[in-house]
Structures are given as C-alpha cells and as structure tokens.
Amino acid sequence: MSFETKKDLRSLFIYQIYVRNYSEQGNFKTITNDLDRIKSLGVDVVYLLPIHPIGQKNRKGKLGSPYSISDYRKVNNELGTLKDFEELINEIHKKGMKLMIDVVYNHTSFDSVLVKEHPNYFYKKDGKLANRVGDWWDVTDLDYTQDKELWEELIASLEYWSKLGVDGYRFDVASMLPLAFLKEMRNRVLAINPDTILLSESVHGGFCKHLRDQGFDCLSESEIYQVFDMAYDYDTHPFFEGYFKGRNDFQRYLQELIRQEEIYPENYIKMRNLENHDFGRFAKLVDNNLDKIKNWTALNFVSKGSTMIYAGQERCDDHLPDLFNKDVVRWDGKDISDLIRELNDLTNSKLTSHGIYNIHITSKDVFIATYERNNEKLVAICNIGLETGKVEVPLNDGTYTDSLNNEKVVVVDSTITLKSQPLIIKL
C-alpha cells in the first residue's frame, strides 16, 4: 500500500465494462448513453477493459484479445473515435464519476508498433520473440532490463492519457512488472493528477511462486502495496474458490480474510469482487440461486475495501462474455440493482472506511462482520450457506431494525434466528 493512500478509497464502487460486449453496438457512445443508469447504482469509478487497437498476428478468436495491444497511444476504432472517448470522459466527470482504464504493460501483440520500431524492448528465447506464460501465445513479453528507453515510452503513454482526463489505471498482471519502474510511473502520473487511482491485478500466490521457480521476477503482495492504492483479492481467492469446490470449508476462507488484517499495512485496501472478465459469472457458480446471490453480494459490499461488479452482474447474468469474440451481456436476468444501491449507501461512510473492522467466525456458513467508530456500529449478517436455526451475533439482547429490509430483528441470549436474506443493522 502506498503510504499516501487515503482510507476513503475503501468506499469506492467500481463498475467494470468490456466495451465490445457491453451492447450490440459495442462502442463508447453506448456507454455514454447509459451513464445515468450506471450512476444510479452508486458507481464512483467506471473501469474499461483495454481500449487500444488489437493486434492481428496470432489472434485468439475472431476479434482477438483486448490484452493483445498493438498501440498504447490509440483507441480501437471498433469502439469509436478518440473524440468519442473524450466525450465519454467528459460525461463521466459531469456526473461526478471517474474513469479508469486497463494498462497492459507486461506484453504487446506480436505486430505492435513497439515490436516494429523497437524489437530490442522485448523478451526473447532462442533469439525469437517469446513470452513467459505459455498459454498467452497471442502476445510477446516486454523486457524491462534491456533498454531504459522502454520505461520512458510506457510512462509517457500514461501521461498522455492522464492529460486527456483518465483518472485511474488498473494494471494487468502488475506482479510481473519491475518495482522500480512502477515507483517511477507512480511519481510521474501523480504529478499530473495527484488523485489518480492505481489498482493492481496482483497474481495468485501459487502463480507467483511458479514464475519465480522458472527464474522470473514476480512481485509479492507486500511489494505491490508500495506503489498501488489497492489490489485484487487474489490472495484469498483460492479459498473462495475452494469453498465452492469442496476443498476447504467456509471458516477457512474467513480465516484468510482475517489474516489480511495482520499482514498488510494499516491503510491497506483490497478490491473485493465476486466476478470479473477472467472468472465465471457468480450467478452460474451458485446455480442462479437468488438468495445466495443476495447474501454473497452483501458480503462483497460489507467486506473491508472497495467493491467492483462486472457489467451484467446487477442483472444476475450467468453467462461470461467471450473475451475473444462478440458475445453481448445478457441484460434480461433478475434485477438486483435496488439491493446494490442500498448496500452501497449503507457501506459508503467513514464508519466502514475508517472504523475498527472484525469478522466473527461461527460454526455455520454465515458471514458476520462489524464496524465500530466513535458511537457508531454496523453489524452485517450474510447467510452464505442458507443455514437455519440460530446463530450468535455481537449484539446485546433487544429488538433492532434491519436496514436492508426494514424488518425487526430480535436478539435473545445473544442469538438471532437466521433468515435467507442478508441483514445489516446500524446503531
């Protein structure tokens, strides 16, 4: 965590969009026209997957991966013109939101501008352009050790977008980039806009070790936090996934979440998300069970940190759009937009960004968390396993009002009777 990072960023609500598959038109204008709806959810930051031109060589699928970039200084004309993009930035700002874009600085397409003009910038194996991760066969890796001019080229590109009005950057596989480069990048970008938000897609611990075992550098979470304001929740994701696959129980997952409180800087921020473009839709993971979707969505918002949803998640879309082909979000599912608005309103405060946070483990698959600050207290109870019976809660005996459903909650002998809906009690 950068020492300068403000805890207020824990209240950020990020909305991730894959422009190509957001609509049939798949362009910037469609998003501009939908900003009122996005804003109504309570969104603070609109985050776009890579907006740059996609390489032709070694393409995956018919349209290629947006992470196989051919030119960092241009926008993909399939998404619209630079003027369209500038209009999107301006309209986002008018509505009091910020714009974040994806930064893919580990690799480019094989036919990128940099490959053509500066082949010395790239990692090579047996004298040929190559990459460190075999599955990423549509891209070739940059080599930061060969030419310091590469650093200047990449940072200057970010300076260009910052001057255009971009407010934040999500760094793809940030763990594979040199720390010294990232530190220089941060200083230069913040010199243009001191409020720039830097989000790291740091990698799973197992993948980090795998890369190191192959002789490659890979940054740990502790190193990442020297530069970035927030990081993905990939340190706990194996235990999140393990719960659904039967590899570990829910309590083990909670223990990993608690461990974050012990090993990261005091002002650490995790970006919490149930799904994104890399992982399957959450609705499919729980077989479209609406009660489970609601409880996990509540857990996502009340967990300490910022929150991100992937476009379509508010309509319980259970189909993950194909990254390499035209595959539009399905907007006709169950609508939980009202729940998302309420959760965001309830967790967007100094209490949840600065308060004392605790997770309370029980024998049931129930997430119970509390925030306390001055004379305020928030208690969240998310019935993850749709358990029945009673559960012990950190509340005195009495009758309370659930802020989500405006229903009475009775505490007797420090226990409540579980319901299928999430509960949030504010005192």
N, C-alpha and C positions, 0 to 999 in steps of 0.2 A: 504494500500500500504506500503510495506516495505520502510523505509526511504532511503535504499541503492539502490532501483530500479532505473535503468537508463532509461531515456525517450526514448533512442534509440530503446528500445524494442517495442515501438509503431509501428516500421516499420516491425516487424516480420510477415511473411506469413507462416501460419501453414497448413499442409496438413494431414487431419485425415484419417486413414486407419483401416478398420476392416479386419484383415488378412484373416480370414476364408472365407469371402465373397468377397475378392478383385479379386479373379480369381477362375477358376475351381480347380486349384491345391490348392489354399488357404494356401500358405506357405511363409516362409521368402524369399526363393530363388526367387519366382516370383517378389517380391517387389525389391529385389536386382537387378534383370534383368530389372526393369522398372525405375530405378533411373535417367537415363538420361532424360527421358520424364518428370518426376516429377521436376527435377532440371530446365528444360527448361521453366517451368511455372513461375519460380522465387521463388520457395519454399525455405524457410530458415530452417524450422523445420518439420521433418516427425514425426507425432504423431500416435502411435499404440494403439488401444484398448487393454485391458488386454491380456497379452501373456502367462499367467500362466495356469497350469492344471485346468480343470473344475471338480467340484465335481459330483459324481454320484447320491447322495441321493437328492430326491425332485427336480430332474431336470425339467426345463421348456423346452418343445420341445424335439426333438430327441437328440440334441447335447448339450443342456444346455446353460445357460447364461455365457458369459465370465466374468461377475461380480460376479459369484459364484465360488470363487477361493479355491482350496484345498491346494496349496503350494506356498508361496510367493517367494521361493528360486529356483524354477524350471521353465522351459518353457514347454508349452503344446506340447507334441510330435506330435500332429496332425499338428502343424505349422512348425515342423522341430526340429533340434537338437540345443543344446546350441552353438555348433560350427557354425551352420548356422546363428544363431542370432548374434554371434560375427562378422561374415563376413559381415552381413548387417550393423552393427555399423561402421565397418571399411570403407566400401564402401560409406556410407553416409558421413563420415568425409572426405574422399578423395575428394568428390565432393563439399566440403565447406558447408555442411548442418549439422544440429544437429538432434539427436534422442530423442524424448520424449515418455515415456510410461505411461500408466494408473496406478494409485495407488488406490487400493480399501481397505481402512483401517477402514471402518465402520462395515464390516461384512465379514464372510467367508462362505464357503459351510458347511452344517451340518456334512460332513465327512472329514473336513480338518485336516491337520496334527496338527494344534493347538487345535482343538476340542479333538482329541485323546490324545494328550500329556499334554494339559493344559486346561482342562474344566473350571478351575477357572478364565480364561481370559474372559468368556462370560456372556452376559446379560441373566438373567433367569426370567421367570414369572411362579409363582406357582411351582418353583423348576425345571422347564424344560427350555431347550434352546429355545430362542424366539427372535423376532425382534420387532423394534418399529414401522415399517411400514407394515401393514398387506398384501399389495399387493406383498411384497418381500418375499413370502413364501418359496422360494428356498434357503434363506440364514438365518444365525443366527448372531446377532449383538455382536460385541466385547464390553466389559465393561471396560473402562479405569480407573474406580475408584477402582477396586478390587485388582489389582496387578501391581506394578510399573515395574515388570519384562516384562510385555507386551510391555511397551514403548520401552524398550531396544531391544526386539525381532524385533519389527517393524522397528525401526530406523536402526538397524544393517542390515536388509534386504535391505533397500535403500542404505546403504553404500556399500553393496556388488555389487549392480547394478551400482552405480556410479563408483566404481573402475573398473568395466567391460567396462565403456565408455559411459553409458547413460548420456545424457546432460540435461534432464529436466523431470519433473513429473507433470502430470495432476491429481489432487486429486478428486476422485469421492465423491460426497456429502460432500465436505470439511466442510460445516457448522455444521455437526453433530460430528465433532471431537473436542477434548478439545484444547483450545488456548495454554495452557501451553505446551502440547505435541507438537503442531505444531511449537512453537517457538524453542523448543529443537531440533526438527527434522531439522529445517532450519539451525541452527548453525552447527549441525553435518555434514549435507550434503554439505554445502558450505565450510566447512573445507577441504573437498576432492576436490571439484571443485567450486571455487568462482563464476564461470559464470553459474552455474546451474539455469535453468529457472523453476519457480514454478507457476503453473496455478491452480486456484481454480474453481471447479464447485460449486460455492455458489448457494444456492437454492432460489426459488421464495419467495418473502416476505410473501405471504399468507401461504405457506407451513411452513416457519419458525415460524410464529405465531401459526399455528396448532400444531406443535411439542411442543412449549412452553406451549400451553394450556393443553397439555396432561401431563405436568410435566417434559418434557425432555429438555435438554440444546440444544440450536441451536444458532450458531454464526451469527451475523448480518454482512452486507457488511463492515461496518466500522471496525469491529473486524478482519474480514478476511484480510483486507488490511494491518494489522500489520505484516503479515507473507508473503503473496503471492505477486508475482510481477504483476500478472494480474488476473482478474476474469471474469467469464462468464457474459453476458449481461442480466442476468435473472431478474434484477430489472425493466428493460423496456420491457421485452418480453411479459408480459400480455397486453401491449398496442400495441405492434407489432401484436400480435395475435388478439387483439380486433379490430384493424383496418380492418382486413380481414373478421372478423365475424360480423362486423357492430355494435360493442359495443361502439366504440369511433371513432372519426374522425382522420385524419392523423395529424392534428395540435396538438392534444393531445399527440400523440406519440412523436412528435418533442419537445414538452414542457418537456416531461420526459427525453429526451436525453439532453436537455439544463440543466435540474436540476442536472445532473451528474457533470457538471462543478462547481456547487455551493456546493455540499455536500461531495465530495471526496477530498483527498489530491491533492496538485498541480501536483504531478507527477503520478497521477492515470493512470492505463491502463485497458481499457476494451477489452476483446477479442470478436470481432464482428463476427457473423456468421449467415447465413440465414437458415442453416440446420445442423443437426448432427445426430448421431445414435438414439437419443431419440425422435426427432421430424420429421415429414413427410418431404419428398423432397419438395424443394421450387417450382420446376417446376410444380408439381401437384397442389400446392396451388394457382398458377396463371393460371391454365388450359393450361400449356405449351405455354403461350403467350411469344414469344421470346423477344419482345420489353420490356415487364415488367421484364423479367429475366435480361436483359442487364441493365436496369435502377436500379434495386434493387442491382445487383452485383456491379455496380458502387458506389451506396450508401454505400455498405458494406466496400469497399476499402477506400473511401474518409472519412468515419467517423473516428473520433479520436480514435486511439487504434490499436491493432494488428488485423489481419484478419485470419480467418480459413475457409477452404472449406472442405467438406466431399467428399472423393474419388467418382467420378462419377458425381459430380456437374458440372465439366468442360464439360461434355457431356450431360448436361440437363437431366440426368436420373430422371424420375418421379416416380420410384419405390423405396421405402425404404426397404433395405435388412432386412429380418427377423433376429432378434437378436439371436434366439434360434435354428435356423435350417440353413441348407445350402441354400443360396439364393444369387446368384452371382450378382454383379454390372452389369448393362446393359450399355455397352460402345458404343452402336450404335446410340446414340441420336445426337442432334445438337451440334456441337463443338464450344464452346466459349473460347477455350484456348487462342487464339490470344488476345481477349478482356482482359482476366485475366492477361496476360503478360503485356499488355500496362498499365492497371490500376495499377499493382504492380510497374512498372517502374516509373509511374508518382507520386506515393504516397510514394516512398521509399527514403525519403530525410530528412534533418534537418528541412526543411520548415514544413513538416507535423508531425514530431516528436517533434519539439520544438517551432513551431510557435504559434501565437495567433489564436485560433480557434473560429469561430462563426457560428451558424446556424441561417438562416434568414427565418422567417415564413411569408408565404403569404396566401391568401385566397384559393389558388389552391393546389392540391395534388402534389406539387413539392418540392423536397429537394434541398435547396440551402445552400451551406456551403463555408466558406472562411478560408484560412490560410494566415497569414501575418508574415513575419520575415525579418528584415532589409529592403532591397529594393525589396524583392520578394513577390509575391502574387499568390495564386491559388484560382480560383473560380470554384466550381463544381455545375452543374445544372442537377438534375436527375428527369426526368418527370415520377414520380411514377404512377400517375393516367392517363397517356397518355392524358393529357389535351391539349386543343387547345387554340389559341388566344395568347395574350401577357402576360408576367409576369415581374414584376420589379426585377432588378438584381443590385447588388452592384458594378457596373462598370460605368465609365464615357462614355459618348457618343463616338462612334467611331467604327472602324472595327477591329475585333480580329480573331485569328485563333484557332479553336477547336483542341486541342492536340490529341484527340482520333480519329477524322475522317479527320483531316487536311482540314476542310471546314471553310469558312468565317462565322463569327457571327457578325451581325450588331446590335449595341445598339443605339436606338433612344429614347430620353426622358427617359433615364434610364430603358428602357424595351427591351426585345427581343421577337421575335416570336417563340413560342415553337415548338420543333420537337419531334419526337417519340424516338429519340436516346439521351443518356446521353451526356453532354458536359463538358469538362474540359478545362479551359483557364488558362494558366500560364503567368505571367507578370514578 
